[in-house]
Amino acid sequence: MKYYVVAALVLISSSAYAQYYKTLPKGVRSAIIRNIQTSKIDSSYNHSESLRPLAYDITLDSSSLQGLEDTSIQNIFNYVRDIYPEGFDRLSAGSFNISGAARLSVNAYALAWGLTEKTTVYGALPMYKAKVEMKYKRTKENNFEEVADLYSTETGSDMAQGFGSVFANTPDLINGSTIQNLLVENYGYREIGDWSAEGPGDMEFGIMNNFLSEDSYGAMATAGIVVPTGREDNPDILQDVAFGDGQWDVFGEIGGGYRIRDRMFFNTFARYTYQFASDKELRIPTSEDMAISDKKGTFNEKLGNKLLLNMDLEYLHSDWLEMKAAYLYETIGEAKYESEYDEANGYLASNTDSTAHNLRMTGTVTSVQPYLNNEFLLPGQIKLTYQKMLHGRNTEKVDRYEVEFRMFF
């Protein structure tokens, strides 16, 4: 099971004020550290917007059983197949469900610098830690007893009757190890089990310009790039987490704010991200519903472009305390694949478009205004945020808890 957390894990803004459009003063720098903890990621919204567990279903039938490398199982089934092929073709060892649950921890580091009174540049790097726990569960029993009856009643063959009784003991041979053997030996995957990794995500660089600033309203535009420095998905690992998408992005953002009352502000922005295509080695699917495959190929992958919309209402309780409630909507277009595998191109692209609706609540303790009033020694901020996913389509269900610390110097 692959995990693609499509909601932006790192949203870095250099603003020290409630108004979205405010940039850093000329020569002022900001250092930002944000820690993000996700909820347990064990389900996703499918194409019909229904919440489903993140899992794979695998059925062991006669064809897949022939490919197992387990000697004890192979010996039994090879003999049985030779004696009564018709019965062997009906054989099923049942179905198994492989499910996983992931948790992510991200430390995001950013630096921003006020080039002029209206222009700020910044760079941000997220560092990921991910852990995935896997479970096996039998979802459908085997039909060994049914096939055993066919063998034991086969007339004129004492050996066939003998092998009928063997099936009574065979179910104990089909277990989690068998599934491991099937995926590793038949399909070429690495061993299924708990997985963990840590490393950098994709870096972001941007420039922000406050092109409109009045007493009660203003606007700002941002442009930047995302550099593919993060860990990519490994096609040989079913349970891994990608820290990046492996391709360059460019983005543009525009937004503004309006002072509704003396201490209340409304802010909104929209960010559009264009994702460039890149060549990747992927598994070649045989259908839309079967992600597991024993073959790999090179595909030119063009991930769908992103649109992120934000609307928030911020209230300044005092010079020290700010509170914000925000609604975020993110949509990603359908991916496109080009390769020599025409059918697989369509299978990979199917249901790759996604949407996510999130509610974000933030409380900020700030010493910026007290510092400007000569009431505190240093300017800084501490932010506590909870983000809840309300609904989505073709996206993992994930909530976030964040703590952020900012210093200005």
C-alpha positions in Angstrom: 0.0 0.0 0.0 1.3 3.3 -1.1 0.8 6.5 1.0 0.5 9.8 -0.9 -0.4 12.6 1.6 -1.6 15.1 -0.9 -2.5 17.9 1.5 0.5 20.2 1.7 2.5 19.2 4.8 4.4 22.4 4.9 2.8 25.8 4.4 5.5 28.5 5.2 4.5 32.2 5.3 7.0 34.9 6.3 4.3 37.2 7.7 4.5 38.2 11.3 1.2 40.0 11.3 -2.5 39.0 11.1 -2.8 40.4 7.6 -1.9 37.8 5.0 -0.4 40.4 2.6 2.2 41.8 5.0 5.8 40.9 4.2 8.9 41.3 6.4 10.4 44.8 6.7 13.6 45.4 4.7 16.6 43.7 6.3 14.6 41.7 8.8 15.1 37.9 8.8 12.8 35.2 10.1 13.8 31.6 11.2 10.9 29.2 11.4 10.7 25.7 12.9 7.5 23.7 12.6 6.8 20.2 13.9 4.0 18.3 12.3 2.5 15.1 13.7 -0.2 13.3 11.7 -3.0 11.1 12.9 -2.9 7.4 12.1 -3.3 7.1 8.4 -5.2 3.8 7.8 -8.0 4.8 5.5 -8.7 6.9 2.4 -11.5 8.4 0.5 -12.1 6.5 -2.8 -13.4 7.8 -6.1 -17.0 7.8 -4.9 -15.9 9.7 -1.7 -16.5 6.8 0.6 -14.0 6.2 3.4 -12.3 2.8 3.0 -9.3 1.1 4.8 -5.9 1.2 3.1 -5.4 -2.4 2.1 -4.6 -5.0 -0.6 -6.7 -8.1 -1.2 -4.8 -11.2 -2.5 -6.5 -14.4 -3.6 -4.4 -17.6 -3.8 -5.8 -19.8 -6.6 -4.3 -22.8 -8.4 -2.2 -20.6 -10.7 -0.6 -18.6 -8.0 -0.1 -21.6 -5.8 2.0 -23.2 -8.5 4.5 -20.4 -8.2 5.1 -20.7 -4.5 8.7 -21.4 -3.5 7.8 -23.2 -0.3 9.0 -26.8 -0.9 6.5 -28.5 1.3 3.6 -26.8 -0.4 5.0 -27.3 -3.8 5.5 -31.0 -3.4 1.9 -31.5 -2.2 0.3 -29.5 -5.0 2.5 -30.8 -7.8 1.5 -34.4 -7.0 -2.2 -33.4 -6.6 -2.2 -31.6 -9.9 -0.8 -34.6 -11.7 -3.3 -37.0 -10.3 -6.5 -35.0 -10.9 -5.9 -31.8 -12.9 -9.6 -31.0 -13.0 -9.8 -30.8 -9.3 -6.6 -28.8 -9.0 -7.9 -26.1 -11.4 -10.8 -25.5 -8.9 -8.4 -25.1 -6.0 -8.4 -21.9 -4.0 -6.4 -21.2 -0.8 -8.7 -18.4 0.1 -8.2 -14.6 0.2 -6.1 -12.5 2.4 -6.2 -8.8 3.3 -2.9 -6.9 3.9 -3.6 -3.6 5.6 -1.3 -0.9 7.0 -1.3 2.1 9.2 1.2 4.9 8.8 2.2 7.9 11.0 4.3 10.8 9.9 6.4 13.3 11.8 7.8 16.3 10.0 10.2 19.0 11.1 10.1 21.9 8.7 12.8 24.5 8.7 12.5 27.8 6.9 14.4 31.0 6.5 12.9 34.3 5.2 14.6 37.6 4.5 13.0 41.0 3.7 14.8 42.3 0.6 12.7 45.5 0.5 9.8 46.8 2.4 7.5 45.0 0.0 9.5 41.9 -1.1 10.5 38.9 0.9 12.4 35.8 -0.2 12.3 32.4 1.6 13.4 28.8 1.5 11.9 25.8 3.3 13.0 22.2 3.8 10.9 19.5 5.5 12.6 16.5 7.2 10.4 13.4 7.4 10.1 10.5 9.8 7.6 7.8 8.7 6.5 4.5 10.2 4.2 1.9 8.8 2.7 -1.1 10.6 1.4 -4.0 8.6 -1.2 -6.6 9.4 -2.5 -9.8 7.7 -6.0 -11.1 7.8 -7.8 -14.0 6.1 -11.0 -12.7 4.5 -12.1 -15.8 2.6 -11.7 -19.4 3.6 -10.2 -22.0 1.2 -12.2 -24.6 -0.6 -9.9 -27.5 0.3 -12.6 -29.6 1.8 -14.7 -29.3 -1.3 -11.8 -30.3 -3.5 -10.8 -33.1 -1.1 -14.3 -34.6 -1.6 -13.6 -34.6 -5.4 -10.3 -36.4 -4.9 -11.5 -38.9 -2.4 -14.5 -40.0 -4.6 -12.4 -40.3 -7.7 -13.0 -43.9 -8.7 -10.2 -46.3 -9.6 -7.5 -44.3 -7.9 -6.4 -45.3 -4.4 -3.7 -42.6 -4.6 -6.4 -39.9 -5.4 -8.3 -41.0 -2.3 -5.1 -40.7 -0.3 -4.4 -37.2 -1.4 -8.0 -36.3 -0.5 -7.1 -36.8 3.1 -3.9 -34.7 2.7 -6.1 -31.6 2.1 -7.4 -31.9 5.6 -4.0 -30.8 6.8 -3.0 -28.4 4.0 -4.9 -25.3 5.3 -2.3 -24.9 8.1 0.4 -24.4 5.4 -1.3 -21.3 4.0 -0.5 -18.4 6.3 1.3 -15.0 6.4 4.6 -16.6 5.4 2.9 -18.0 2.3 1.8 -14.6 1.3 5.3 -13.2 1.8 6.6 -16.0 -0.4 4.1 -15.2 -3.1 4.8 -11.5 -3.2 8.6 -11.9 -2.9 9.2 -14.9 -5.2 6.4 -14.5 -7.7 6.1 -10.7 -7.9 9.5 -9.5 -7.0 8.5 -7.3 -4.0 10.6 -6.8 -0.9 9.4 -8.6 2.2 6.1 -7.2 3.6 6.3 -6.0 7.2 6.6 -3.0 9.4 8.6 -0.2 7.6 10.2 3.0 8.7 12.4 5.7 7.1 13.5 9.3 7.6 15.0 11.9 5.3 14.4 15.2 3.5 11.3 16.1 1.6 11.0 18.4 -1.4 12.5 21.9 -0.9 10.5 25.0 -1.6 11.9 28.5 -2.6 9.8 31.5 -3.2 9.6 35.3 -3.5 6.7 37.3 -2.0 5.6 40.8 -3.1 3.2 43.0 -1.3 2.0 45.0 -4.3 -1.0 46.6 -2.5 -1.1 47.9 1.0 -3.7 50.2 2.4 -4.8 50.9 6.0 -7.6 48.3 6.0 -6.8 46.0 3.0 -4.0 44.8 0.8 -2.8 42.1 -1.6 0.3 40.0 -2.2 1.6 37.7 -4.9 4.1 34.8 -4.5 6.0 32.8 -7.0 8.4 29.9 -6.5 9.7 26.4 -7.3 9.6 23.1 -5.6 12.8 21.0 -6.0 12.5 17.2 -6.0 14.9 16.5 -3.1 12.5 14.1 -1.3 12.5 10.3 -1.2 10.4 8.8 -4.1 8.1 5.9 -4.0 9.9 2.6 -4.5 8.0 0.2 -6.9 9.5 -2.8 -5.1 8.1 -1.8 -1.6 4.3 -2.1 -1.2 4.2 -0.3 2.2 6.5 2.6 1.8 5.8 6.4 2.1 7.1 8.8 -0.5 8.6 12.1 0.9 8.5 13.7 -2.6 7.0 13.1 -6.0 10.3 13.1 -8.0 9.6 16.0 -10.3 10.0 19.8 -10.4 7.1 22.1 -9.6 6.5 25.8 -10.2 3.8 27.7 -8.4 2.1 31.1 -8.3 0.0 32.4 -5.4 -2.1 35.5 -5.0 -4.2 36.6 -2.1 -5.2 39.5 0.1 -6.7 40.5 3.4 -9.3 43.0 4.7 -9.7 44.4 8.2 -13.3 43.8 9.1 -13.1 45.4 12.5 -10.3 46.8 14.7 -9.0 43.4 15.7 -10.6 41.1 13.1 -9.2 40.2 9.7 -10.4 38.2 6.7 -7.7 36.6 4.5 -7.8 34.5 1.4 -5.4 33.2 -1.1 -5.2 30.8 -4.1 -2.1 28.8 -5.1 -1.7 27.0 -8.4 1.1 24.5 -8.9 2.2 23.1 -12.2 4.0 19.8 -12.0 6.5 18.9 -14.7 6.7 15.4 -16.2 9.5 13.0 -15.4 10.5 9.4 -16.2 9.8 6.8 -13.5 10.1 3.0 -13.1 6.7 1.7 -12.1 4.8 -1.6 -11.8 2.8 -2.4 -14.9 -0.8 -2.9 -13.7 -3.0 -5.5 -15.4 -6.3 -3.8 -14.4 -7.6 -0.7 -12.6 -8.3 -2.8 -9.5 -5.1 -4.8 -9.4 -2.2 -2.7 -8.3 0.1 -5.7 -7.6 2.1 -6.7 -10.6 5.2 -8.9 -11.4 6.5 -6.6 -14.2 8.0 -3.1 -14.2 8.4 -0.6 -16.9 9.5 3.0 -17.6 6.7 5.6 -17.8 6.7 9.3 -18.4 4.6 10.5 -15.6 2.9 13.9 -15.5 1.2 14.4 -12.2 -1.9 16.5 -12.1 -1.6 20.2 -11.4 -2.7 21.5 -8.0 -5.0 24.2 -6.8 -5.1 25.2 -3.2 -7.7 27.7 -1.9 -7.6 29.2 1.6 -10.1 31.4 3.5 -9.5 32.3 7.1 -10.9 34.6 9.8 -8.4 35.9 12.3 -9.1 37.6 15.6 -6.5 39.5 17.7 -7.5 38.9 21.2 -4.7 41.1 22.5 -1.2 42.2 21.4 0.0 38.8 22.7 -2.7 36.4 21.5 -4.2 35.7 18.0 -6.8 33.1 17.0 -7.5 31.9 13.5 -10.1 29.6 11.8 -9.4 28.6 8.2 -11.0 26.5 5.5 -8.6 24.9 3.0 -9.6 23.2 -0.3 -7.1 21.4 -2.4 -7.7 19.7 -5.8 -5.3 17.8 -8.0 -5.9 17.0 -11.6 -5.7 13.6 -13.2 -2.2 12.3 -13.9 -1.1 11.3 -17.4 1.2 8.4 -18.3 3.0 7.7 -21.6 4.8 4.4 -22.3 4.8 1.4 -24.7 2.2 -0.2 -22.4 -1.0 1.4 -23.7 -3.5 -0.3 -21.4 -1.3 0.2 -18.3 -1.1 4.0 -19.1 -4.9 4.2 -18.6 -4.9 2.0 -15.5 -2.2 4.1 -13.8 -4.1 7.4 -14.6 -7.4 6.1 -13.4 -8.7 7.8 -10.2 -5.5 9.9 -9.7 -7.5 13.2 -9.5 -8.3 14.1 -5.9 -9.9 16.7 -3.6 -9.6 17.4 0.1 -11.5 19.7 2.4 -9.8 20.7 5.6 -10.6 22.8 8.7 -7.6 24.5 10.4 -7.6 26.1 13.8 -4.6 28.1 15.0 -3.7 29.8 18.2 -0.7 32.1 18.3 1.2 33.6 21.2 3.2 36.5 19.8 5.7 39.1 21.1 6.0 41.0 17.9 3.8 43.9 18.8 5.0 44.1 22.4 8.6 44.2 21.0 7.6 47.1 18.7 6.1 48.8 21.7 9.4 48.3 23.7 7.5 46.0 26.1 9.4 42.8 25.4 13.0 41.9 24.7 12.7 39.8 21.6 10.2 39.4 18.7 8.9 35.9 18.2 5.8 33.6 17.8 4.6 30.2 19.0 1.7 28.7 17.1 -0.4 25.7 17.9 -2.5 24.2 15.1 -5.0 21.4 14.6 -6.1 20.6 11.0 -8.9 18.2 10.5 -9.9 16.6 7.1 -13.6 17.0 6.7 -14.0 15.1 3.4 -12.2 14.1 0.3 -11.9 12.0 -2.9 -9.0 9.7 -3.9 -7.0 10.9 -0.9 -5.8 9.5 2.4 -7.7 10.5 5.5 -5.2 12.4 7.7 -5.4 15.0 10.5 -2.5 17.1 11.7 -1.2 18.5 14.9 1.4 21.3 14.6 3.7 23.4 16.8 5.6 26.2 15.2 8.3 28.6 16.6 9.3 31.8 14.8 12.1 34.2 15.6 12.7 37.6 13.9 16.1 39.2 13.8 
